[in-house]
């Protein structure tokens, strides 16, 4: 039986490749780097993303996983992401989709208007941007919704919420 996270992992590989390509094409215009945490706010995630976080957590030594869970529980109520410690994500390798695209130029529709946005620290002085250097967030989100639905259909779990906080996702089972 295939791993229920296979489709998600394939999607993440493609999103990461897209993000790397955009970062490369915009070279020095993207200032986001390790330790930058301006965009790291408390979010909700899909069950498939929660499963990916838990799969990454399961690879850690028990003591480290317990410490991480405790830290997240202690920081669950803040405005910042509870996985953020010293301006770094404690489960960076398994960060959710939205975290992977933070800071990069995104295209999205709102109120029948198409908008391009990015971190205010990036693209300083740029007046134009190539279409291939923009992430179509609505398409990415549609793909994530489909991958999440497929994931849910493949696991033996009932009563999953539509979305979870990071703290809810990482609660000890």
VODO-360896 format. One line per field, with one value per residue: residue number from 0; chain; x, y, z of N, C-alpha, C, O in turn. Coordinates in steps of 0.2 Angstrom, whole numbers, padded with zeros to 4 digits. Layout:
! residues N
tortor = (NUM; ...)
filum = (A; ...)
n.east = (X; ...)
n.north = (Y; ...)
n.up = (Z; ...)
ca.east = (X; ...)
ca.north = (Y; ...)
ca.up = (Z; ...)
c.east = (X; ...)
c.north = (Y; ...)
c.up = (Z; ...)
o.east = (X; ...)
o.north = (Y; ...)
o.up = (Z; ...)
//
This chain:
! residues 173
tortor = (0; 1; 2; 3; 4; 5; 6; 7; 8; 9; 10; 11; 12; 13; 14; 15; 16; 17; 18; 19; 20; 21; 22; 23; 24; 25; 26; 27; 28; 29; 30; 31; 32; 33; 34; 35; 36; 37; 38; 39; 40; 41; 42; 43; 44; 45; 46; 47; 48; 49; 50; 51; 52; 53; 54; 55; 56; 57; 58; 59; 60; 61; 62; 63; 64; 65; 66; 67; 68; 69; 70; 71; 72; 73; 74; 75; 76; 77; 78; 79; 80; 81; 82; 83; 84; 85; 86; 87; 88; 89; 90; 91; 92; 93; 94; 95; 96; 97; 98; 99; 100; 101; 102; 103; 104; 105; 106; 107; 108; 109; 110; 111; 112; 113; 114; 115; 116; 117; 118; 119; 120; 121; 122; 123; 124; 125; 126; 127; 128; 129; 130; 131; 132; 133; 134; 135; 136; 137; 138; 139; 140; 141; 142; 143; 144; 145; 146; 147; 148; 149; 150; 151; 152; 153; 154; 155; 156; 157; 158; 159; 160; 161; 162; 163; 164; 165; 166; 167; 168; 169; 170; 171; 172)
filum = (A; A; A; A; A; A; A; A; A; A; A; A; A; A; A; A; A; A; A; A; A; A; A; A; A; A; A; A; A; A; A; A; A; A; A; A; A; A; A; A; A; A; A; A; A; A; A; A; A; A; A; A; A; A; A; A; A; A; A; A; A; A; A; A; A; A; A; A; A; A; A; A; A; A; A; A; A; A; A; A; A; A; A; A; A; A; A; A; A; A; A; A; A; A; A; A; A; A; A; A; A; A; A; A; A; A; A; A; A; A; A; A; A; A; A; A; A; A; A; A; A; A; A; A; A; A; A; A; A; A; A; A; A; A; A; A; A; A; A; A; A; A; A; A; A; A; A; A; A; A; A; A; A; A; A; A; A; A; A; A; A; A; A; A; A; A; A; A; A; A; A; A; A)
n.east = (0004; 0003; 0012; 0002; 0006; 0013; 0008; 0007; 0021; 0027; 0020; 0026; 0039; 0039; 0034; 0044; 0054; 0049; 0049; 0063; 0067; 0061; 0068; 0081; 0079; 0076; 0087; 0097; 0087; 0078; 0077; 0075; 0080; 0089; 0084; 0076; 0061; 0049; 0037; 0032; 0019; 0005; -0004; -0017; -0018; -0019; -0026; -0017; -0005; -0003; 0000; 0012; 0020; 0020; 0026; 0039; 0042; 0042; 0054; 0063; 0074; 0066; 0066; 0069; 0058; 0048; 0051; 0050; 0036; 0031; 0036; 0029; 0016; 0017; 0018; 0007; -0004; 0000; 0003; 0013; 0021; 0020; 0030; 0041; 0057; 0070; 0070; 0069; 0063; 0057; 0054; 0058; 0060; 0048; 0039; 0023; 0014; 0011; 0021; 0032; 0031; 0031; 0036; 0040; 0035; 0018; 0003; -0014; -0032; -0044; -0059; -0064; -0053; -0036; -0021; -0004; 0008; 0021; 0034; 0037; 0051; 0057; 0061; 0064; 0063; 0060; 0051; 0044; 0040; 0044; 0032; 0035; 0041; 0032; 0021; 0007; -0005; -0018; -0019; -0010; -0015; -0027; -0022; -0017; -0028; -0034; -0025; -0025; -0038; -0037; -0028; -0035; -0045; -0038; -0033; -0037; -0046; -0058; -0069; -0060; -0054; -0057; -0046; -0032; -0023; -0006; -0002; -0012; -0010; 0002; 0000; 0002; -0001)
n.north = (-0006; 0011; 0025; 0037; 0050; 0052; 0059; 0071; 0074; 0073; 0085; 0095; 0094; 0099; 0112; 0117; 0117; 0126; 0137; 0138; 0141; 0153; 0161; 0160; 0167; 0179; 0183; 0193; 0201; 0195; 0195; 0187; 0175; 0162; 0163; 0174; 0179; 0186; 0184; 0174; 0169; 0163; 0150; 0140; 0124; 0111; 0094; 0085; 0092; 0092; 0079; 0077; 0086; 0078; 0066; 0071; 0074; 0062; 0057; 0062; 0060; 0053; 0061; 0074; 0076; 0076; 0088; 0097; 0096; 0101; 0114; 0119; 0118; 0126; 0139; 0141; 0150; 0162; 0176; 0173; 0160; 0144; 0135; 0142; 0147; 0156; 0163; 0154; 0140; 0125; 0114; 0114; 0107; 0101; 0111; 0119; 0122; 0136; 0142; 0139; 0147; 0160; 0177; 0177; 0183; 0183; 0178; 0182; 0181; 0192; 0199; 0199; 0204; 0204; 0202; 0205; 0202; 0203; 0200; 0215; 0218; 0213; 0214; 0227; 0243; 0237; 0238; 0231; 0214; 0197; 0186; 0172; 0173; 0173; 0166; 0157; 0158; 0154; 0143; 0135; 0133; 0127; 0114; 0110; 0108; 0097; 0087; 0086; 0081; 0069; 0062; 0061; 0053; 0041; 0037; 0029; 0037; 0046; 0060; 0071; 0087; 0102; 0111; 0113; 0120; 0123; 0119; 0110; 0100; 0095; 0089; 0077; 0061)
n.up = (0000; -0004; 0003; 0012; 0011; -0001; -0012; -0007; -0004; -0017; -0022; -0014; -0017; -0030; -0028; -0020; -0030; -0039; -0031; -0028; -0042; -0044; -0034; -0039; -0051; -0048; -0041; -0031; -0027; -0018; -0001; 0009; 0021; 0030; 0047; 0045; 0050; 0049; 0042; 0049; 0056; 0067; 0060; 0052; 0046; 0034; 0036; 0029; 0029; 0043; 0045; 0038; 0046; 0058; 0054; 0051; 0064; 0070; 0066; 0074; 0089; 0104; 0115; 0110; 0102; 0111; 0119; 0109; 0106; 0118; 0119; 0108; 0113; 0124; 0117; 0110; 0110; 0105; 0093; 0084; 0075; 0083; 0081; 0079; 0085; 0092; 0080; 0070; 0061; 0070; 0063; 0050; 0038; 0036; 0034; 0032; 0016; 0014; 0021; 0014; 0003; 0007; 0006; -0007; -0023; -0025; -0034; -0033; -0032; -0027; -0022; -0035; -0041; -0047; -0039; -0036; -0024; -0012; 0001; 0010; 0011; 0000; -0017; -0018; -0026; -0038; -0053; -0062; -0065; -0070; -0077; -0075; -0063; -0052; -0041; -0043; -0032; -0030; -0038; -0032; -0020; -0024; -0028; -0017; -0009; -0016; -0015; -0001; 0000; -0006; 0002; 0014; 0010; 0009; 0022; 0037; 0046; 0055; 0057; 0055; 0057; 0046; 0046; 0056; 0070; 0072; 0085; 0088; 0078; 0082; 0095; 0108; 0104)
ca.east = (0000; 0007; 0012; -0003; 0009; 0017; 0006; 0009; 0028; 0028; 0018; 0031; 0045; 0037; 0033; 0051; 0058; 0046; 0052; 0070; 0068; 0060; 0073; 0087; 0078; 0076; 0094; 0098; 0081; 0075; 0081; 0073; 0086; 0089; 0084; 0071; 0055; 0044; 0031; 0030; 0013; 0001; -0008; -0020; -0015; -0024; -0023; -0011; 0001; -0002; 0003; 0019; 0024; 0021; 0030; 0045; 0043; 0043; 0061; 0068; 0074; 0060; 0067; 0069; 0051; 0044; 0053; 0047; 0029; 0030; 0038; 0024; 0010; 0018; 0018; 0001; -0008; 0003; 0002; 0019; 0020; 0023; 0036; 0047; 0061; 0076; 0069; 0070; 0057; 0060; 0052; 0058; 0060; 0041; 0035; 0018; 0015; 0011; 0028; 0037; 0030; 0032; 0041; 0041; 0029; 0012; -0003; -0020; -0038; -0048; -0065; -0064; -0047; -0030; -0016; 0003; 0011; 0027; 0036; 0039; 0058; 0059; 0060; 0064; 0065; 0058; 0045; 0041; 0042; 0042; 0026; 0037; 0044; 0027; 0018; -0001; -0007; -0024; -0018; -0006; -0020; -0032; -0019; -0016; -0035; -0035; -0020; -0028; -0044; -0035; -0025; -0040; -0048; -0033; -0032; -0042; -0047; -0064; -0069; -0054; -0056; -0055; -0040; -0029; -0018; 0001; -0002; -0017; -0007; 0007; -0002; 0004; -0007)
ca.north = (0000; 0017; 0030; 0042; 0056; 0052; 0064; 0078; 0074; 0075; 0092; 0099; 0094; 0103; 0119; 0119; 0118; 0132; 0143; 0139; 0144; 0161; 0164; 0161; 0172; 0186; 0184; 0198; 0205; 0192; 0196; 0182; 0170; 0159; 0168; 0179; 0176; 0192; 0181; 0167; 0170; 0158; 0149; 0134; 0119; 0105; 0087; 0082; 0095; 0090; 0072; 0078; 0088; 0073; 0062; 0074; 0074; 0055; 0055; 0065; 0056; 0054; 0067; 0080; 0077; 0078; 0095; 0101; 0096; 0105; 0121; 0121; 0119; 0132; 0145; 0140; 0155; 0169; 0178; 0170; 0152; 0141; 0131; 0147; 0147; 0160; 0166; 0148; 0135; 0119; 0108; 0118; 0102; 0099; 0117; 0119; 0125; 0143; 0144; 0138; 0152; 0166; 0182; 0177; 0186; 0178; 0181; 0179; 0185; 0194; 0203; 0200; 0208; 0200; 0206; 0202; 0204; 0199; 0203; 0222; 0218; 0210; 0217; 0234; 0246; 0234; 0241; 0225; 0207; 0193; 0181; 0166; 0174; 0174; 0160; 0158; 0156; 0151; 0136; 0131; 0131; 0122; 0108; 0107; 0105; 0091; 0082; 0084; 0077; 0062; 0060; 0060; 0047; 0035; 0035; 0027; 0042; 0049; 0066; 0075; 0094; 0104; 0114; 0113; 0124; 0119; 0115; 0104; 0095; 0091; 0086; 0070; 0056)
ca.up = (0000; -0005; 0008; 0011; 0010; -0007; -0017; -0004; -0005; -0024; -0023; -0010; -0021; -0036; -0025; -0018; -0036; -0041; -0027; -0030; -0048; -0043; -0030; -0044; -0057; -0045; -0038; -0025; -0025; -0012; 0005; 0014; 0022; 0037; 0053; 0044; 0053; 0048; 0040; 0053; 0061; 0069; 0055; 0052; 0041; 0032; 0039; 0026; 0032; 0050; 0045; 0036; 0052; 0063; 0051; 0052; 0071; 0072; 0064; 0079; 0095; 0108; 0120; 0106; 0100; 0117; 0120; 0103; 0107; 0124; 0117; 0104; 0117; 0128; 0113; 0105; 0110; 0103; 0086; 0080; 0074; 0089; 0079; 0079; 0091; 0090; 0073; 0066; 0062; 0072; 0059; 0044; 0033; 0035; 0035; 0027; 0009; 0014; 0024; 0008; -0002; 0010; 0004; -0014; -0026; -0026; -0038; -0030; -0034; -0021; -0024; -0043; -0043; -0047; -0036; -0035; -0018; -0009; 0007; 0008; 0011; -0006; -0024; -0017; -0032; -0044; -0056; -0066; -0063; -0075; -0075; -0072; -0056; -0048; -0039; -0043; -0025; -0030; -0041; -0027; -0015; -0027; -0029; -0010; -0007; -0019; -0012; 0006; 0000; -0008; 0008; 0019; 0007; 0010; 0029; 0041; 0051; 0055; 0061; 0055; 0056; 0040; 0047; 0062; 0072; 0073; 0091; 0088; 0074; 0085; 0101; 0109; 0103)
c.east = (0004; 0006; 0006; 0000; 0013; 0015; 0008; 0017; 0030; 0026; 0023; 0037; 0044; 0037; 0040; 0055; 0056; 0049; 0059; 0071; 0066; 0065; 0079; 0085; 0078; 0083; 0094; 0092; 0077; 0079; 0080; 0079; 0085; 0089; 0079; 0065; 0049; 0037; 0028; 0025; 0009; -0004; -0012; -0017; -0020; -0021; -0017; -0004; 0003; 0002; 0010; 0023; 0025; 0025; 0037; 0047; 0045; 0050; 0066; 0068; 0068; 0061; 0066; 0062; 0047; 0045; 0050; 0040; 0027; 0031; 0032; 0017; 0011; 0017; 0012; -0003; -0006; 0001; 0007; 0018; 0024; 0029; 0042; 0051; 0068; 0076; 0070; 0065; 0060; 0058; 0052; 0058; 0053; 0037; 0029; 0019; 0015; 0018; 0033; 0037; 0031; 0037; 0042; 0035; 0024; 0007; -0009; -0026; -0042; -0053; -0064; -0058; -0040; -0025; -0009; 0006; 0017; 0029; 0039; 0047; 0061; 0057; 0060; 0067; 0063; 0051; 0041; 0043; 0039; 0036; 0029; 0041; 0038; 0023; 0010; -0004; -0013; -0024; -0014; -0011; -0025; -0029; -0018; -0023; -0036; -0031; -0022; -0034; -0042; -0032; -0030; -0044; -0044; -0031; -0038; -0044; -0054; -0064; -0063; -0057; -0054; -0048; -0038; -0024; -0011; 0001; -0007; -0014; -0002; 0006; 0000; -0002; -0006)
c.north = (0006; 0021; 0035; 0049; 0057; 0057; 0071; 0079; 0076; 0082; 0096; 0099; 0099; 0111; 0121; 0120; 0125; 0138; 0144; 0143; 0152; 0164; 0165; 0166; 0179; 0188; 0188; 0202; 0202; 0192; 0191; 0177; 0167; 0164; 0173; 0176; 0181; 0189; 0175; 0169; 0163; 0156; 0142; 0130; 0114; 0099; 0084; 0085; 0094; 0083; 0073; 0081; 0082; 0068; 0064; 0073; 0067; 0053; 0058; 0060; 0058; 0060; 0074; 0081; 0079; 0085; 0099; 0102; 0101; 0112; 0123; 0122; 0125; 0139; 0145; 0146; 0162; 0170; 0175; 0163; 0149; 0136; 0136; 0148; 0151; 0162; 0160; 0143; 0128; 0113; 0111; 0113; 0100; 0105; 0116; 0123; 0133; 0146; 0144; 0144; 0159; 0171; 0182; 0180; 0181; 0182; 0178; 0184; 0186; 0200; 0205; 0204; 0204; 0204; 0202; 0206; 0200; 0203; 0210; 0223; 0216; 0214; 0225; 0238; 0243; 0237; 0236; 0219; 0202; 0188; 0175; 0167; 0175; 0167; 0161; 0154; 0152; 0144; 0132; 0128; 0126; 0115; 0105; 0105; 0098; 0086; 0081; 0080; 0069; 0059; 0057; 0053; 0040; 0033; 0033; 0031; 0045; 0055; 0071; 0083; 0096; 0107; 0113; 0118; 0120; 0115; 0109; 0099; 0091; 0089; 0079; 0066; 0050)
c.up = (0000; 0002; 0007; 0009; 0004; -0011; -0014; -0005; -0012; -0025; -0020; -0014; -0027; -0034; -0023; -0025; -0039; -0037; -0028; -0037; -0048; -0040; -0035; -0049; -0054; -0041; -0031; -0023; -0019; -0006; 0010; 0015; 0029; 0042; 0052; 0046; 0053; 0047; 0044; 0058; 0062; 0063; 0056; 0046; 0040; 0035; 0036; 0028; 0039; 0050; 0043; 0042; 0057; 0060; 0052; 0060; 0073; 0070; 0070; 0085; 0100; 0112; 0116; 0104; 0106; 0119; 0115; 0105; 0113; 0123; 0113; 0108; 0121; 0124; 0108; 0105; 0107; 0095; 0082; 0080; 0080; 0087; 0078; 0085; 0089; 0082; 0068; 0067; 0064; 0068; 0052; 0038; 0031; 0035; 0030; 0021; 0010; 0016; 0018; 0003; 0001; 0007; -0003; -0017; -0028; -0030; -0035; -0032; -0027; -0023; -0031; -0045; -0042; -0044; -0036; -0029; -0016; -0003; 0005; 0008; 0004; -0012; -0023; -0024; -0039; -0047; -0059; -0063; -0068; -0073; -0072; -0066; -0051; -0047; -0039; -0037; -0026; -0033; -0036; -0022; -0017; -0027; -0021; -0007; -0010; -0016; -0005; 0005; -0002; -0002; 0013; 0016; 0008; 0017; 0032; 0047; 0050; 0059; 0061; 0054; 0049; 0040; 0054; 0064; 0072; 0079; 0091; 0084; 0078; 0093; 0102; 0108; 0108)
o.east = (0009; 0001; 0006; -0004; 0016; 0019; 0010; 0019; 0035; 0030; 0025; 0040; 0049; 0039; 0042; 0059; 0060; 0051; 0062; 0076; 0070; 0067; 0083; 0090; 0079; 0083; 0091; 0093; 0072; 0085; 0083; 0082; 0080; 0093; 0077; 0063; 0044; 0032; 0023; 0026; 0010; -0007; -0011; -0016; -0025; -0015; -0013; 0001; 0008; 0006; 0014; 0029; 0030; 0029; 0042; 0053; 0049; 0053; 0072; 0064; 0066; 0056; 0063; 0059; 0042; 0041; 0047; 0037; 0023; 0027; 0029; 0014; 0006; 0016; 0012; -0007; -0010; -0002; 0006; 0014; 0029; 0032; 0048; 0048; 0071; 0081; 0071; 0062; 0065; 0061; 0048; 0054; 0052; 0031; 0030; 0024; 0020; 0020; 0038; 0042; 0031; 0043; 0043; 0029; 0025; 0006; -0009; -0025; -0043; -0051; -0065; -0058; -0040; -0024; -0009; 0005; 0018; 0026; 0042; 0050; 0067; 0053; 0056; 0072; 0064; 0047; 0034; 0049; 0034; 0036; 0025; 0043; 0040; 0022; 0008; -0004; -0014; -0027; -0016; -0011; -0027; -0032; -0019; -0023; -0039; -0033; -0022; -0034; -0045; -0033; -0030; -0046; -0047; -0028; -0043; -0042; -0056; -0060; -0062; -0062; -0049; -0044; -0043; -0021; -0012; 0003; -0005; -0015; -0001; 0010; -0001; -0007; -0010)
o.north = (0007; 0021; 0038; 0053; 0062; 0061; 0075; 0084; 0080; 0086; 0101; 0105; 0102; 0115; 0127; 0125; 0128; 0143; 0150; 0147; 0156; 0170; 0170; 0170; 0184; 0193; 0186; 0205; 0205; 0189; 0190; 0175; 0169; 0169; 0177; 0171; 0180; 0191; 0173; 0170; 0158; 0161; 0139; 0133; 0112; 0098; 0081; 0082; 0093; 0082; 0069; 0079; 0082; 0064; 0060; 0072; 0066; 0048; 0056; 0056; 0064; 0064; 0078; 0087; 0083; 0089; 0104; 0107; 0105; 0116; 0129; 0127; 0128; 0144; 0148; 0147; 0167; 0166; 0174; 0160; 0151; 0134; 0134; 0150; 0148; 0161; 0161; 0142; 0126; 0108; 0109; 0115; 0098; 0104; 0114; 0127; 0136; 0151; 0148; 0145; 0164; 0168; 0188; 0181; 0176; 0188; 0172; 0190; 0182; 0205; 0210; 0207; 0201; 0210; 0196; 0212; 0195; 0208; 0211; 0228; 0216; 0218; 0228; 0236; 0246; 0237; 0236; 0218; 0203; 0186; 0172; 0162; 0178; 0163; 0166; 0148; 0147; 0139; 0126; 0123; 0122; 0110; 0099; 0099; 0094; 0080; 0075; 0075; 0065; 0053; 0052; 0049; 0035; 0028; 0035; 0029; 0047; 0056; 0074; 0083; 0094; 0106; 0112; 0120; 0114; 0109; 0104; 0093; 0085; 0087; 0075; 0068; 0046)
o.up = (0004; 0005; 0002; 0007; 0002; -0014; -0017; -0007; -0013; -0028; -0023; -0015; -0029; -0037; -0025; -0025; -0041; -0040; -0028; -0037; -0051; -0041; -0035; -0050; -0058; -0038; -0027; -0018; -0017; -0006; 0015; 0010; 0033; 0043; 0056; 0044; 0056; 0049; 0043; 0064; 0059; 0061; 0061; 0041; 0044; 0037; 0039; 0029; 0041; 0054; 0046; 0043; 0060; 0064; 0054; 0062; 0078; 0073; 0070; 0086; 0100; 0113; 0119; 0104; 0105; 0121; 0117; 0104; 0113; 0125; 0114; 0107; 0122; 0127; 0103; 0100; 0107; 0092; 0076; 0084; 0082; 0092; 0077; 0090; 0084; 0079; 0062; 0072; 0062; 0069; 0048; 0033; 0025; 0036; 0024; 0020; 0007; 0014; 0018; 0000; -0003; 0006; -0006; -0014; -0030; -0029; -0034; -0034; -0023; -0027; -0034; -0051; -0037; -0046; -0035; -0028; -0019; -0001; 0000; 0006; 0003; -0012; -0026; -0027; -0044; -0043; -0060; -0060; -0071; -0067; -0068; -0063; -0046; -0051; -0036; -0037; -0022; -0031; -0036; -0020; -0014; -0025; -0020; -0004; -0006; -0015; -0003; 0009; 0001; 0000; 0016; 0021; 0008; 0018; 0030; 0053; 0044; 0063; 0066; 0050; 0046; 0036; 0058; 0059; 0072; 0079; 0094; 0085; 0076; 0096; 0097; 0111; 0108)
//
